[in-house]
Amino acid sequence: MTENEKEQSSEKQTKEERDTPRKPDGILTKKINGKTFVTEIYFNKNSKDTFQDKLLKVVQSEQK
């Protein structure tokens, strides 16, 4: 598969994903200074990292 074909297939996949709405894998709600923030979380099903791996990376980056 050439680079151009890879780009086209990823573009096509992205368009298909936009066409079919997907339920979020998680929802976070946080109230700050009287404002409520609702965050929908989507995970890449093809990823080899676990949620715990990703959370650990976030915590470590916040500590720096």
mmCIF file of the N, C-alpha and C atoms, coordinates in Angstrom:
data_MODEL
# 
_entry.id   MODEL 
# 
loop_
_atom_site.group_PDB 
_atom_site.id 
_atom_site.type_symbol 
_atom_site.label_atom_id 
_atom_site.label_alt_id 
_atom_site.label_comp_id 
_atom_site.label_asym_id 
_atom_site.label_entity_id 
_atom_site.label_seq_id 
_atom_site.pdbx_PDB_ins_code 
_atom_site.Cartn_x 
_atom_site.Cartn_y 
_atom_site.Cartn_z 
_atom_site.occupancy 
_atom_site.B_iso_or_equiv 
_atom_site.pdbx_formal_charge 
_atom_site.auth_seq_id 
_atom_site.auth_comp_id 
_atom_site.auth_asym_id 
_atom_site.auth_atom_id 
_atom_site.pdbx_PDB_model_num 
ATOM 1   N N  . MET A 1 1  ? 0.858   -1.180 0.000  1.00 0.00 ? 1  MET A N  1 
ATOM 2   C CA . MET A 1 1  ? 0.000   0.000  0.000  1.00 0.00 ? 1  MET A CA 1 
ATOM 3   C C  . MET A 1 1  ? 0.901   1.239  0.000  1.00 0.00 ? 1  MET A C  1 
ATOM 4   N N  . THR A 1 2  ? 0.630   2.157  -0.899 1.00 0.00 ? 2  THR A N  1 
ATOM 5   C CA . THR A 1 2  ? 1.439   3.366  -0.985 1.00 0.00 ? 2  THR A CA 1 
ATOM 6   C C  . THR A 1 2  ? 0.964   4.391  0.027  1.00 0.00 ? 2  THR A C  1 
ATOM 7   N N  . GLU A 1 3  ? 1.768   5.434  0.224  1.00 0.00 ? 3  GLU A N  1 
ATOM 8   C CA . GLU A 1 3  ? 1.403   6.491  1.177  1.00 0.00 ? 3  GLU A CA 1 
ATOM 9   C C  . GLU A 1 3  ? 0.070   7.133  0.806  1.00 0.00 ? 3  GLU A C  1 
ATOM 10  N N  . ASN A 1 4  ? -0.126  7.380  -0.485 1.00 0.00 ? 4  ASN A N  1 
ATOM 11  C CA . ASN A 1 4  ? -1.361  8.022  -0.944 1.00 0.00 ? 4  ASN A CA 1 
ATOM 12  C C  . ASN A 1 4  ? -2.569  7.147  -0.630 1.00 0.00 ? 4  ASN A C  1 
ATOM 13  N N  . GLU A 1 5  ? -2.433  5.823  -0.834 1.00 0.00 ? 5  GLU A N  1 
ATOM 14  C CA . GLU A 1 5  ? -3.540  4.919  -0.533 1.00 0.00 ? 5  GLU A CA 1 
ATOM 15  C C  . GLU A 1 5  ? -3.844  4.901  0.958  1.00 0.00 ? 5  GLU A C  1 
ATOM 16  N N  . LYS A 1 6  ? -2.782  4.957  1.786  1.00 0.00 ? 6  LYS A N  1 
ATOM 17  C CA . LYS A 1 6  ? -2.977  4.981  3.236  1.00 0.00 ? 6  LYS A CA 1 
ATOM 18  C C  . LYS A 1 6  ? -3.734  6.237  3.652  1.00 0.00 ? 6  LYS A C  1 
ATOM 19  N N  . GLU A 1 7  ? -3.351  7.387  3.071  1.00 0.00 ? 7  GLU A N  1 
ATOM 20  C CA . GLU A 1 7  ? -4.032  8.637  3.396  1.00 0.00 ? 7  GLU A CA 1 
ATOM 21  C C  . GLU A 1 7  ? -5.495  8.574  2.993  1.00 0.00 ? 7  GLU A C  1 
ATOM 22  N N  . GLN A 1 8  ? -5.763  8.027  1.797  1.00 0.00 ? 8  GLN A N  1 
ATOM 23  C CA . GLN A 1 8  ? -7.139  7.950  1.323  1.00 0.00 ? 8  GLN A CA 1 
ATOM 24  C C  . GLN A 1 8  ? -7.971  7.028  2.206  1.00 0.00 ? 8  GLN A C  1 
ATOM 25  N N  . SER A 1 9  ? -7.405  5.881  2.609  1.00 0.00 ? 9  SER A N  1 
ATOM 26  C CA . SER A 1 9  ? -8.188  4.955  3.431  1.00 0.00 ? 9  SER A CA 1 
ATOM 27  C C  . SER A 1 9  ? -8.453  5.555  4.815  1.00 0.00 ? 9  SER A C  1 
ATOM 28  N N  . SER A 1 10 ? -7.481  6.303  5.379  1.00 0.00 ? 10 SER A N  1 
ATOM 29  C CA . SER A 1 10 ? -7.739  6.914  6.684  1.00 0.00 ? 10 SER A CA 1 
ATOM 30  C C  . SER A 1 10 ? -8.753  8.043  6.557  1.00 0.00 ? 10 SER A C  1 
ATOM 31  N N  . GLU A 1 11 ? -8.726  8.775  5.452  1.00 0.00 ? 11 GLU A N  1 
ATOM 32  C CA . GLU A 1 11 ? -9.736  9.819  5.231  1.00 0.00 ? 11 GLU A CA 1 
ATOM 33  C C  . GLU A 1 11 ? -11.110 9.190  5.096  1.00 0.00 ? 11 GLU A C  1 
ATOM 34  N N  . LYS A 1 12 ? -11.199 8.108  4.358  1.00 0.00 ? 12 LYS A N  1 
ATOM 35  C CA . LYS A 1 12 ? -12.476 7.431  4.160  1.00 0.00 ? 12 LYS A CA 1 
ATOM 36  C C  . LYS A 1 12 ? -13.013 6.921  5.493  1.00 0.00 ? 12 LYS A C  1 
ATOM 37  N N  . GLN A 1 13 ? -12.151 6.339  6.299  1.00 0.00 ? 13 GLN A N  1 
ATOM 38  C CA . GLN A 1 13 ? -12.566 5.831  7.597  1.00 0.00 ? 13 GLN A CA 1 
ATOM 39  C C  . GLN A 1 13 ? -13.075 6.971  8.470  1.00 0.00 ? 13 GLN A C  1 
ATOM 40  N N  . THR A 1 14 ? -12.405 8.095  8.436  1.00 0.00 ? 14 THR A N  1 
ATOM 41  C CA . THR A 1 14 ? -12.814 9.234  9.245  1.00 0.00 ? 14 THR A CA 1 
ATOM 42  C C  . THR A 1 14 ? -14.191 9.724  8.813  1.00 0.00 ? 14 THR A C  1 
ATOM 43  N N  . LYS A 1 15 ? -14.433 9.810  7.531  1.00 0.00 ? 15 LYS A N  1 
ATOM 44  C CA . LYS A 1 15 ? -15.740 10.249 7.029  1.00 0.00 ? 15 LYS A CA 1 
ATOM 45  C C  . LYS A 1 15 ? -16.825 9.266  7.432  1.00 0.00 ? 15 LYS A C  1 
ATOM 46  N N  . GLU A 1 16 ? -16.534 7.967  7.368  1.00 0.00 ? 16 GLU A N  1 
ATOM 47  C CA . GLU A 1 16 ? -17.523 6.957  7.762  1.00 0.00 ? 16 GLU A CA 1 
ATOM 48  C C  . GLU A 1 16 ? -17.835 7.070  9.254  1.00 0.00 ? 16 GLU A C  1 
ATOM 49  N N  . GLU A 1 17 ? -16.802 7.318  10.052 1.00 0.00 ? 17 GLU A N  1 
ATOM 50  C CA . GLU A 1 17 ? -17.026 7.457  11.487 1.00 0.00 ? 17 GLU A CA 1 
ATOM 51  C C  . GLU A 1 17 ? -17.895 8.664  11.788 1.00 0.00 ? 17 GLU A C  1 
ATOM 52  N N  . ARG A 1 18 ? -17.722 9.731  11.026 1.00 0.00 ? 18 ARG A N  1 
ATOM 53  C CA . ARG A 1 18 ? -18.547 10.928 11.242 1.00 0.00 ? 18 ARG A CA 1 
ATOM 54  C C  . ARG A 1 18 ? -19.993 10.668 10.866 1.00 0.00 ? 18 ARG A C  1 
ATOM 55  N N  . ASP A 1 19 ? -20.211 9.835  9.838  1.00 0.00 ? 19 ASP A N  1 
ATOM 56  C CA . ASP A 1 19 ? -21.565 9.564  9.379  1.00 0.00 ? 19 ASP A CA 1 
ATOM 57  C C  . ASP A 1 19 ? -22.361 8.724  10.385 1.00 0.00 ? 19 ASP A C  1 
ATOM 58  N N  . THR A 1 20 ? -21.692 7.827  11.098 1.00 0.00 ? 20 THR A N  1 
ATOM 59  C CA . THR A 1 20 ? -22.401 6.985  12.047 1.00 0.00 ? 20 THR A CA 1 
ATOM 60  C C  . THR A 1 20 ? -22.064 7.431  13.462 1.00 0.00 ? 20 THR A C  1 
ATOM 61  N N  . PRO A 1 21 ? -22.992 8.087  14.139 1.00 0.00 ? 21 PRO A N  1 
ATOM 62  C CA . PRO A 1 21 ? -22.727 8.546  15.504 1.00 0.00 ? 21 PRO A CA 1 
ATOM 63  C C  . PRO A 1 21 ? -22.482 7.350  16.429 1.00 0.00 ? 21 PRO A C  1 
ATOM 64  N N  . ARG A 1 22 ? -21.583 7.554  17.371 1.00 0.00 ? 22 ARG A N  1 
ATOM 65  C CA . ARG A 1 22 ? -21.193 6.491  18.278 1.00 0.00 ? 22 ARG A CA 1 
ATOM 66  C C  . ARG A 1 22 ? -21.389 6.959  19.713 1.00 0.00 ? 22 ARG A C  1 
ATOM 67  N N  . LYS A 1 23 ? -21.854 6.061  20.569 1.00 0.00 ? 23 LYS A N  1 
ATOM 68  C CA . LYS A 1 23 ? -22.010 6.407  21.980 1.00 0.00 ? 23 LYS A CA 1 
ATOM 69  C C  . LYS A 1 23 ? -20.631 6.613  22.587 1.00 0.00 ? 23 LYS A C  1 
ATOM 70  N N  . PRO A 1 24 ? -20.477 7.599  23.449 1.00 0.00 ? 24 PRO A N  1 
ATOM 71  C CA . PRO A 1 24 ? -19.175 7.787  24.104 1.00 0.00 ? 24 PRO A CA 1 
ATOM 72  C C  . PRO A 1 24 ? -18.864 6.609  25.026 1.00 0.00 ? 24 PRO A C  1 
ATOM 73  N N  . ASP A 1 25 ? -17.573 6.315  25.164 1.00 0.00 ? 25 ASP A N  1 
ATOM 74  C CA . ASP A 1 25 ? -17.147 5.240  26.052 1.00 0.00 ? 25 ASP A CA 1 
ATOM 75  C C  . ASP A 1 25 ? -17.225 5.670  27.511 1.00 0.00 ? 25 ASP A C  1 
ATOM 76  N N  . GLY A 1 26 ? -17.223 6.967  27.745 1.00 0.00 ? 26 GLY A N  1 
ATOM 77  C CA . GLY A 1 26 ? -17.345 7.485  29.096 1.00 0.00 ? 26 GLY A CA 1 
ATOM 78  C C  . GLY A 1 26 ? -17.728 8.951  29.065 1.00 0.00 ? 26 GLY A C  1 
ATOM 79  N N  . ILE A 1 27 ? -18.301 9.432  30.150 1.00 0.00 ? 27 ILE A N  1 
ATOM 80  C CA . ILE A 1 27 ? -18.684 10.846 30.261 1.00 0.00 ? 27 ILE A CA 1 
ATOM 81  C C  . ILE A 1 27 ? -18.208 11.362 31.615 1.00 0.00 ? 27 ILE A C  1 
ATOM 82  N N  . LEU A 1 28 ? -17.487 12.479 31.581 1.00 0.00 ? 28 LEU A N  1 
ATOM 83  C CA . LEU A 1 28 ? -17.038 13.127 32.810 1.00 0.00 ? 28 LEU A CA 1 
ATOM 84  C C  . LEU A 1 28 ? -17.796 14.436 32.964 1.00 0.00 ? 28 LEU A C  1 
ATOM 85  N N  . THR A 1 29 ? -18.279 14.704 34.150 1.00 0.00 ? 29 THR A N  1 
ATOM 86  C CA . THR A 1 29 ? -18.964 15.962 34.440 1.00 0.00 ? 29 THR A CA 1 
ATOM 87  C C  . THR A 1 29 ? -18.232 16.640 35.588 1.00 0.00 ? 29 THR A C  1 
ATOM 88  N N  . LYS A 1 30 ? -17.850 17.903 35.390 1.00 0.00 ? 30 LYS A N  1 
ATOM 89  C CA . LYS A 1 30 ? -17.094 18.646 36.404 1.00 0.00 ? 30 LYS A CA 1 
ATOM 90  C C  . LYS A 1 30 ? -17.670 20.045 36.509 1.00 0.00 ? 30 LYS A C  1 
ATOM 91  N N  . LYS A 1 31 ? -17.925 20.492 37.727 1.00 0.00 ? 31 LYS A N  1 
ATOM 92  C CA . LYS A 1 31 ? -18.453 21.835 37.952 1.00 0.00 ? 31 LYS A CA 1 
ATOM 93  C C  . LYS A 1 31 ? -17.314 22.707 38.482 1.00 0.00 ? 31 LYS A C  1 
ATOM 94  N N  . ILE A 1 32 ? -17.026 23.808 37.776 1.00 0.00 ? 32 ILE A N  1 
ATOM 95  C CA . ILE A 1 32 ? -15.961 24.734 38.156 1.00 0.00 ? 32 ILE A CA 1 
ATOM 96  C C  . ILE A 1 32 ? -16.525 26.151 38.128 1.00 0.00 ? 32 ILE A C  1 
ATOM 97  N N  . ASN A 1 33 ? -16.457 26.839 39.261 1.00 0.00 ? 33 ASN A N  1 
ATOM 98  C CA . ASN A 1 33 ? -16.925 28.231 39.362 1.00 0.00 ? 33 ASN A CA 1 
ATOM 99  C C  . ASN A 1 33 ? -18.339 28.420 38.814 1.00 0.00 ? 33 ASN A C  1 
ATOM 100 N N  . GLY A 1 34 ? -19.236 27.521 39.136 1.00 0.00 ? 34 GLY A N  1 
ATOM 101 C CA . GLY A 1 34 ? -20.622 27.663 38.716 1.00 0.00 ? 34 GLY A CA 1 
ATOM 102 C C  . GLY A 1 34 ? -20.897 27.214 37.287 1.00 0.00 ? 34 GLY A C  1 
ATOM 103 N N  . LYS A 1 35 ? -19.874 26.797 36.559 1.00 0.00 ? 35 LYS A N  1 
ATOM 104 C CA . LYS A 1 35 ? -20.062 26.294 35.189 1.00 0.00 ? 35 LYS A CA 1 
ATOM 105 C C  . LYS A 1 35 ? -19.902 24.784 35.199 1.00 0.00 ? 35 LYS A C  1 
ATOM 106 N N  . THR A 1 36 ? -20.758 24.102 34.462 1.00 0.00 ? 36 THR A N  1 
ATOM 107 C CA . THR A 1 36 ? -20.685 22.645 34.386 1.00 0.00 ? 36 THR A CA 1 
ATOM 108 C C  . THR A 1 36 ? -20.069 22.250 33.048 1.00 0.00 ? 36 THR A C  1 
ATOM 109 N N  . PHE A 1 37 ? -19.012 21.460 33.123 1.00 0.00 ? 37 PHE A N  1 
ATOM 110 C CA . PHE A 1 37 ? -18.336 20.966 31.929 1.00 0.00 ? 37 PHE A CA 1 
ATOM 111 C C  . PHE A 1 37 ? -18.649 19.484 31.767 1.00 0.00 ? 37 PHE A C  1 
ATOM 112 N N  . VAL A 1 38 ? -19.155 19.115 30.608 1.00 0.00 ? 38 VAL A N  1 
ATOM 113 C CA . VAL A 1 38 ? -19.458 17.717 30.306 1.00 0.00 ? 38 VAL A CA 1 
ATOM 114 C C  . VAL A 1 38 ? -18.506 17.285 29.197 1.00 0.00 ? 38 VAL A C  1 
ATOM 115 N N  . THR A 1 39 ? -17.721 16.250 29.477 1.00 0.00 ? 39 THR A N  1 
ATOM 116 C CA . THR A 1 39 ? -16.729 15.769 28.525 1.00 0.00 ? 39 THR A CA 1 
ATOM 117 C C  . THR A 1 39 ? -17.066 14.343 28.125 1.00 0.00 ? 39 THR A C  1 
ATOM 118 N N  . GLU A 1 40 ? -17.183 14.115 26.824 1.00 0.00 ? 40 GLU A N  1 
ATOM 119 C CA . GLU A 1 40 ? -17.416 12.764 26.322 1.00 0.00 ? 40 GLU A CA 1 
ATOM 120 C C  . GLU A 1 40 ? -16.071 12.163 25.943 1.00 0.00 ? 40 GLU A C  1 
ATOM 121 N N  . ILE A 1 41 ? -15.847 10.918 26.336 1.00 0.00 ? 41 ILE A N  1 
ATOM 122 C CA . ILE A 1 41 ? -14.578 10.250 26.089 1.00 0.00 ? 41 ILE A CA 1 
ATOM 123 C C  . ILE A 1 41 ? -14.789 9.123  25.086 1.00 0.00 ? 41 ILE A C  1 
ATOM 124 N N  . TYR A 1 42 ? -13.935 9.098  24.060 1.00 0.00 ? 42 TYR A N  1 
ATOM 125 C CA . TYR A 1 42 ? -13.950 8.044  23.058 1.00 0.00 ? 42 TYR A CA 1 
ATOM 126 C C  . TYR A 1 42 ? -12.582 7.387  23.029 1.00 0.00 ? 42 TYR A C  1 
ATOM 127 N N  . PHE A 1 43 ? -12.555 6.067  23.045 1.00 0.00 ? 43 PHE A N  1 
ATOM 128 C CA . PHE A 1 43 ? -11.301 5.328  22.992 1.00 0.00 ? 43 PHE A CA 1 
ATOM 129 C C  . PHE A 1 43 ? -11.137 4.693  21.623 1.00 0.00 ? 43 PHE A C  1 
ATOM 130 N N  . ASN A 1 44 ? -9.896  4.623  21.184 1.00 0.00 ? 44 ASN A N  1 
ATOM 131 C CA . ASN A 1 44 ? -9.579  3.953  19.933 1.00 0.00 ? 44 ASN A CA 1 
ATOM 132 C C  . ASN A 1 44 ? -9.610  2.451  20.196 1.00 0.00 ? 44 ASN A C  1 
ATOM 133 N N  . LYS A 1 45 ? -10.534 1.754  19.562 1.00 0.00 ? 45 LYS A N  1 
ATOM 134 C CA . LYS A 1 45 ? -10.701 0.316  19.799 1.00 0.00 ? 45 LYS A CA 1 
ATOM 135 C C  . LYS A 1 45 ? -9.508  -0.493 19.295 1.00 0.00 ? 45 LYS A C  1 
ATOM 136 N N  . ASN A 1 46 ? -8.716  0.077  18.382 1.00 0.00 ? 46 ASN A N  1 
ATOM 137 C CA . ASN A 1 46 ? -7.569  -0.633 17.819 1.00 0.00 ? 46 ASN A CA 1 
ATOM 138 C C  . ASN A 1 46 ? -6.286  -0.375 18.592 1.00 0.00 ? 46 ASN A C  1 
ATOM 139 N N  . SER A 1 47 ? -6.328  0.473  19.599 1.00 0.00 ? 47 SER A N  1 
ATOM 140 C CA . SER A 1 47 ? -5.137  0.822  20.369 1.00 0.00 ? 47 SER A CA 1 
ATOM 141 C C  . SER A 1 47 ? -4.687  -0.349 21.226 1.00 0.00 ? 47 SER A C  1 
ATOM 142 N N  . LYS A 1 48 ? -3.377  -0.453 21.409 1.00 0.00 ? 48 LYS A N  1 
ATOM 143 C CA . LYS A 1 48 ? -2.836  -1.518 22.258 1.00 0.00 ? 48 LYS A CA 1 
ATOM 144 C C  . LYS A 1 48 ? -2.622  -1.032 23.685 1.00 0.00 ? 48 LYS A C  1 
ATOM 145 N N  . ASP A 1 49 ? -2.699  0.292  23.915 1.00 0.00 ? 49 ASP A N  1 
ATOM 146 C CA . ASP A 1 49 ? -2.587  0.838  25.264 1.00 0.00 ? 49 ASP A CA 1 
ATOM 147 C C  . ASP A 1 49 ? -3.910  0.637  25.996 1.00 0.00 ? 49 ASP A C  1 
ATOM 148 N N  . THR A 1 50 ? -3.819  0.361  27.272 1.00 0.00 ? 50 THR A N  1 
ATOM 149 C CA . THR A 1 50 ? -5.028  0.237  28.087 1.00 0.00 ? 50 THR A CA 1 
ATOM 150 C C  . THR A 1 50 ? -5.386  1.610  28.659 1.00 0.00 ? 50 THR A C  1 
ATOM 151 N N  . PHE A 1 51 ? -6.570  1.720  29.225 1.00 0.00 ? 51 PHE A N  1 
ATOM 152 C CA . PHE A 1 51 ? -6.986  2.965  29.862 1.00 0.00 ? 51 PHE A CA 1 
ATOM 153 C C  . PHE A 1 51 ? -6.012  3.311  30.981 1.00 0.00 ? 51 PHE A C  1 
ATOM 154 N N  . GLN A 1 52 ? -5.579  2.303  31.725 1.00 0.00 ? 52 GLN A N  1 
ATOM 155 C CA . GLN A 1 52 ? -4.653  2.520  32.832 1.00 0.00 ? 52 GLN A CA 1 
ATOM 156 C C  . GLN A 1 52 ? -3.320  3.087  32.317 1.00 0.00 ? 52 GLN A C  1 
ATOM 157 N N  . ASP A 1 53 ? -2.820  2.581  31.179 1.00 0.00 ? 53 ASP A N  1 
ATOM 158 C CA . ASP A 1 53 ? -1.581  3.099  30.585 1.00 0.00 ? 53 ASP A CA 1 
ATOM 159 C C  . ASP A 1 53 ? -1.739  4.572  30.230 1.00 0.00 ? 53 ASP A C  1 
ATOM 160 N N  . LYS A 1 54 ? -2.856  4.908  29.606 1.00 0.00 ? 54 LYS A N  1 
ATOM 161 C CA . LYS A 1 54 ? -3.086  6.289  29.172 1.00 0.00 ? 54 LYS A CA 1 
ATOM 162 C C  . LYS A 1 54 ? -3.240  7.219  30.373 1.00 0.00 ? 54 LYS A C  1 
ATOM 163 N N  . LEU A 1 55 ? -3.955  6.762  31.392 1.00 0.00 ? 55 LEU A N  1 
ATOM 164 C CA . LEU A 1 55 ? -4.148  7.571  32.595 1.00 0.00 ? 55 LEU A CA 1 
ATOM 165 C C  . LEU A 1 55 ? -2.808  7.816  33.290 1.00 0.00 ? 55 LEU A C  1 
ATOM 166 N N  . LEU A 1 56 ? -1.958  6.806  33.350 1.00 0.00 ? 56 LEU A N  1 
ATOM 167 C CA . LEU A 1 56 ? -0.644  6.952  33.954 1.00 0.00 ? 56 LEU A CA 1 
ATOM 168 C C  . LEU A 1 56 ? 0.186   8.000  33.207 1.00 0.00 ? 56 LEU A C  1 
ATOM 169 N N  . LYS A 1 57 ? 0.110   8.001  31.878 1.00 0.00 ? 57 LYS A N  1 
ATOM 170 C CA . LYS A 1 57 ? 0.833   9.004  31.077 1.00 0.00 ? 57 LYS A CA 1 
ATOM 171 C C  . LYS A 1 57 ? 0.342   10.417 31.394 1.00 0.00 ? 57 LYS A C  1 
ATOM 172 N N  . VAL A 1 58 ? -0.957  10.584 31.548 1.00 0.00 ? 58 VAL A N  1 
ATOM 173 C CA . VAL A 1 58 ? -1.528  11.897 31.856 1.00 0.00 ? 58 VAL A CA 1 
ATOM 174 C C  . VAL A 1 58 ? -1.054  12.370 33.223 1.00 0.00 ? 58 VAL A C  1 
ATOM 175 N N  . VAL A 1 59 ? -1.103  11.478 34.210 1.00 0.00 ? 59 VAL A N  1 
ATOM 176 C CA . VAL A 1 59 ? -0.688  11.833 35.571 1.00 0.00 ? 59 VAL A CA 1 
ATOM 177 C C  . VAL A 1 59 ? 0.797   12.205 35.574 1.00 0.00 ? 59 VAL A C  1 
ATOM 178 N N  . GLN A 1 60 ? 1.619   11.446 34.878 1.00 0.00 ? 60 GLN A N  1 
ATOM 179 C CA . GLN A 1 60 ? 3.046   11.731 34.835 1.00 0.00 ? 60 GLN A CA 1 
ATOM 180 C C  . GLN A 1 60 ? 3.332   13.067 34.138 1.00 0.00 ? 60 GLN A C  1 
ATOM 181 N N  . SER A 1 61 ? 2.589   13.380 33.089 1.00 0.00 ? 61 SER A N  1 
ATOM 182 C CA . SER A 1 61 ? 2.811   14.650 32.383 1.00 0.00 ? 61 SER A CA 1 
ATOM 183 C C  . SER A 1 61 ? 2.357   15.835 33.239 1.00 0.00 ? 61 SER A C  1 
ATOM 184 N N  . GLU A 1 62 ? 1.334   15.634 34.064 1.00 0.00 ? 62 GLU A N  1 
ATOM 185 C CA . GLU A 1 62 ? 0.844   16.705 34.960 1.00 0.00 ? 62 GLU A CA 1 
ATOM 186 C C  . GLU A 1 62 ? 1.864   16.998 36.058 1.00 0.00 ? 62 GLU A C  1 
ATOM 187 N N  . GLN A 1 63 ? 2.639   15.997 36.463 1.00 0.00 ? 63 GLN A N  1 
ATOM 188 C CA . GLN A 1 63 ? 3.602   16.168 37.542 1.00 0.00 ? 63 GLN A CA 1 
ATOM 189 C C  . GLN A 1 63 ? 4.847   16.926 37.094 1.00 0.00 ? 63 GLN A C  1 
ATOM 190 N N  . LYS A 1 64 ? 5.105   16.969 35.796 1.00 0.00 ? 64 LYS A N  1 
ATOM 191 C CA . LYS A 1 64 ? 6.315   17.636 35.289 1.00 0.00 ? 64 LYS A CA 1 
ATOM 192 C C  . LYS A 1 64 ? 6.186   19.118 35.267 1.00 0.00 ? 64 LYS A C  1 
# 
